[in-house]
């Protein structure tokens, strides 16, 4: 049993230092800068995986494109991230790419992304997913680093809420994540990271990030989510991730298609 797999099972999140080299990140950052300056809203693509550019400001500025416009990110996923995820999850077969999100928290207007777990928003059954996250520049608590409630993935699925207000979605009747997990007995850990680090978390692990409070600093990070086993479409309240609009599915249909390749 490798150490990353063991720790992921135990704590629900693992931070790996110096995973990337400077060339990896500089290529991604350069293409990101070009896209961020020129990208406009586009229709959901039904034949290709998408990338969601999400600026954490009032009004949730989201813009969508494909890897045709972000080839360095596609290379990074295939060459480094997928092998890492397979080893960390002990996956025996190919894993399914679900979603790639580029987060941007500008100093002046960024806000808190409240405590949540990814699986509450994804209509899959079984819902065995993981996510990797890495920053394009160094992050700490002041800059809006991710915080995790260790071992919270062992407590099952919780209710889904608006990530900015904590208001439960309509018809949501599941127990919610506590507003402050540390007061509920969980150890909360801030993941301070350099731009060469990567972390992986279980889809059930609770996490949150505060606003970026450092003047003149743009907190940019990238999340890539994977499904570790075959699933069916299982719609429930609050599950409105962007990728759900890419396919026309009925409850119980196999969750598969060109937007969600096996890698």
C-alpha positions in Angstrom: 0.0 0.0 0.0 1.6 3.3 -1.1 1.8 6.2 1.4 -0.5 8.6 -0.5 -3.3 6.0 -0.8 -3.0 5.2 2.9 -3.1 8.8 4.0 -6.0 9.7 1.6 -8.0 6.8 3.1 -7.2 8.0 6.6 -7.4 11.8 6.5 -9.4 12.4 3.2 -6.7 14.7 1.8 -3.0 14.6 1.0 -0.6 17.4 0.2 2.4 16.5 -2.0 5.2 19.0 -2.1 7.3 19.9 -5.2 5.2 17.7 -7.5 5.5 20.1 -10.5 8.5 21.8 -11.9 8.6 25.5 -12.9 8.2 24.7 -16.6 4.9 22.8 -15.9 3.4 25.8 -14.2 4.8 28.6 -16.4 3.2 27.0 -19.5 -0.1 26.7 -17.8 0.1 30.3 -16.4 1.0 31.8 -19.7 -2.0 30.2 -21.5 -4.2 31.1 -18.6 -3.2 34.8 -18.8 -4.1 34.8 -22.5 -7.5 33.1 -22.0 -8.4 35.2 -19.0 -8.0 38.4 -21.0 -10.0 37.2 -24.0 -12.5 34.5 -23.0 -16.2 35.2 -23.4 -19.2 33.2 -22.4 -19.8 30.2 -24.6 -22.4 27.5 -24.9 -21.9 24.2 -23.1 -20.0 21.8 -25.3 -21.6 18.4 -25.8 -18.7 16.7 -27.6 -15.7 17.7 -25.6 -14.5 18.0 -22.0 -14.9 21.6 -20.7 -12.9 24.0 -18.5 -14.9 26.3 -16.3 -13.2 29.7 -15.5 -14.8 30.8 -12.2 -14.0 34.2 -10.7 -15.1 34.3 -7.1 -16.9 37.6 -7.1 -20.5 38.6 -6.6 -22.6 37.3 -9.4 -20.4 34.2 -10.0 -18.6 35.1 -13.1 -18.2 31.8 -15.0 -16.8 31.3 -18.5 -16.5 28.1 -20.4 -14.0 26.8 -23.0 -12.4 23.5 -24.0 -8.9 22.2 -24.0 -8.4 23.2 -27.6 -7.7 26.7 -26.1 -5.8 25.3 -23.1 -3.5 22.6 -24.5 -0.9 22.9 -21.8 -3.5 22.0 -19.2 -4.5 18.9 -21.2 -0.9 17.8 -21.4 -0.4 18.3 -17.7 -3.5 16.2 -16.9 -2.5 13.3 -19.1 1.2 13.3 -18.4 1.3 14.0 -14.7 -2.0 14.3 -12.9 -3.7 11.1 -14.2 -0.8 8.9 -13.2 -0.7 10.6 -9.8 -4.4 10.1 -9.2 -4.3 6.5 -10.3 -1.5 5.8 -7.8 -3.2 7.8 -5.0 -6.5 5.9 -5.4 -5.0 2.5 -6.3 -7.1 2.5 -9.5 -6.8 -0.6 -11.5 -8.5 0.7 -14.6 -8.9 4.0 -16.5 -10.4 6.9 -14.5 -13.1 9.3 -15.8 -12.4 13.0 -16.2 -15.4 14.9 -14.7 -14.6 18.5 -14.6 -11.8 21.1 -14.7 -12.2 24.4 -12.9 -9.9 27.4 -12.9 -10.5 29.5 -9.8 -9.6 33.2 -9.5 -9.9 35.1 -6.2 -9.0 38.8 -6.9 -8.1 40.8 -3.7 -10.7 43.5 -4.1 -13.9 41.5 -4.5 -13.2 37.9 -3.6 -15.4 36.1 -1.1 -15.6 33.0 1.1 -16.4 29.6 -0.4 -18.2 28.0 2.5 -17.7 24.5 3.9 -18.9 21.8 1.5 -18.1 18.4 0.0 -17.9 17.8 -3.7 -20.1 14.7 -3.9 -23.2 16.7 -2.7 -23.2 18.6 -6.0 -22.5 15.7 -8.4 -25.3 13.4 -9.6 -23.4 10.1 -9.6 -24.1 6.7 -8.1 -21.8 5.3 -6.9 -20.2 8.6 -6.2 -16.5 7.6 -5.8 -14.7 10.7 -6.9 -11.6 12.6 -6.0 -10.2 16.0 -6.9 -6.8 17.4 -7.3 -6.1 21.1 -6.6 -2.9 23.2 -7.2 -2.2 26.9 -7.2 -0.6 28.9 -10.0 1.1 31.0 -7.3 1.9 30.4 -3.6 -1.1 30.4 -1.3 -1.5 30.8 2.5 -4.4 31.5 4.8 -4.4 35.3 4.0 -4.4 34.5 0.3 -7.4 32.2 0.5 -5.8 28.8 0.9 -7.9 25.7 1.2 -8.8 24.4 4.6 -9.9 20.8 5.3 -11.7 19.0 8.1 -9.6 15.9 8.4 -11.3 12.5 8.4 -14.7 14.2 7.6 -14.9 12.0 4.5 -15.7 9.1 6.8 -19.1 10.7 7.9 -21.0 10.2 4.6 -22.8 12.6 2.4 -24.2 15.9 3.7 -26.6 18.5 2.3 -25.8 20.9 -0.5 -26.0 24.6 -0.1 -25.2 27.8 -2.0 -21.4 28.0 -1.6 -21.4 31.7 -1.0 -24.4 32.1 1.4 -24.7 28.6 3.0 -28.4 28.7 2.1 -29.7 25.1 1.5 -31.0 24.4 -2.0 -34.7 23.8 -2.5 -35.9 20.3 -1.3 -32.6 19.7 0.4 -33.3 17.6 3.5 -30.0 16.1 4.4 -28.0 17.2 7.4 -25.7 20.1 6.6 -22.0 20.5 7.3 -21.4 22.4 10.5 -20.6 26.1 10.0 -17.4 25.6 12.0 -16.2 21.9 11.9 -13.5 22.6 14.5 -16.3 23.3 17.1 -17.8 20.0 16.1 -14.7 18.1 17.1 -12.9 17.9 13.7 -9.2 18.9 13.2 -9.1 21.7 10.6 -5.9 22.1 8.6 -4.9 25.0 6.4 -3.1 23.8 3.3 -0.4 26.4 2.6 1.1 25.6 -0.8 3.8 26.7 -3.3 3.1 26.7 -7.0 4.9 23.4 -7.3 2.7 21.5 -4.9 -0.5 19.5 -5.5 -3.1 18.1 -3.2 -5.7 15.4 -3.6 -8.9 15.1 -1.6 -11.7 12.5 -1.4 -15.0 13.8 -2.8 -16.6 13.4 0.6 -14.0 15.5 2.5 -15.3 18.9 3.8 -13.3 21.9 2.7 -13.6 25.7 2.4 -11.5 28.7 1.4 -11.7 32.3 2.7 -11.3 35.5 0.7 -8.0 36.6 -0.7 -7.0 39.5 1.6 -3.5 40.2 0.3 -3.4 43.5 -1.6 -2.2 43.2 -5.2 -2.3 39.4 -5.2 -4.4 37.3 -7.5 -5.1 33.9 -6.0 -5.5 31.4 -8.9 -5.8 27.7 -8.6 -6.9 24.8 -10.7 -9.1 21.8 -9.7 -9.5 18.6 -11.7 -12.1 16.1 -10.7 -12.2 12.4 -11.5 -14.6 9.5 -11.1 -12.8 6.4 -10.0 -15.5 3.8 -11.0 -18.4 3.5 -13.4 -21.5 5.4 -12.3 -25.1 6.1 -13.3 -26.9 9.4 -13.4 -28.5 10.0 -10.0 -30.2 13.5 -9.9 -30.9 15.0 -6.5 -31.6 18.5 -5.1 -28.7 20.9 -5.4 -26.7 19.0 -8.0 -26.1 21.6 -10.7 -22.5 21.2 -11.7 -21.8 22.6 -15.1 -21.0 19.3 -16.7 -24.6 18.0 -15.9 -25.8 20.1 -18.8 -23.5 18.4 -21.3 -25.6 15.2 -21.6 -29.3 14.4 -21.7 -29.7 11.7 -19.2 -32.5 10.0 -17.3 -32.0 8.7 -13.8 -30.2 5.3 -13.9 -28.5 5.9 -17.3 -24.8 5.2 -17.5 -22.8 8.3 -16.9 -20.6 8.3 -19.9 -19.9 10.2 -23.1 -17.3 12.3 -25.0 -17.3 15.1 -22.5 -16.2 12.7 -19.8 -13.3 10.6 -21.3 -11.6 7.6 -19.7 -7.9 8.4 -19.2 
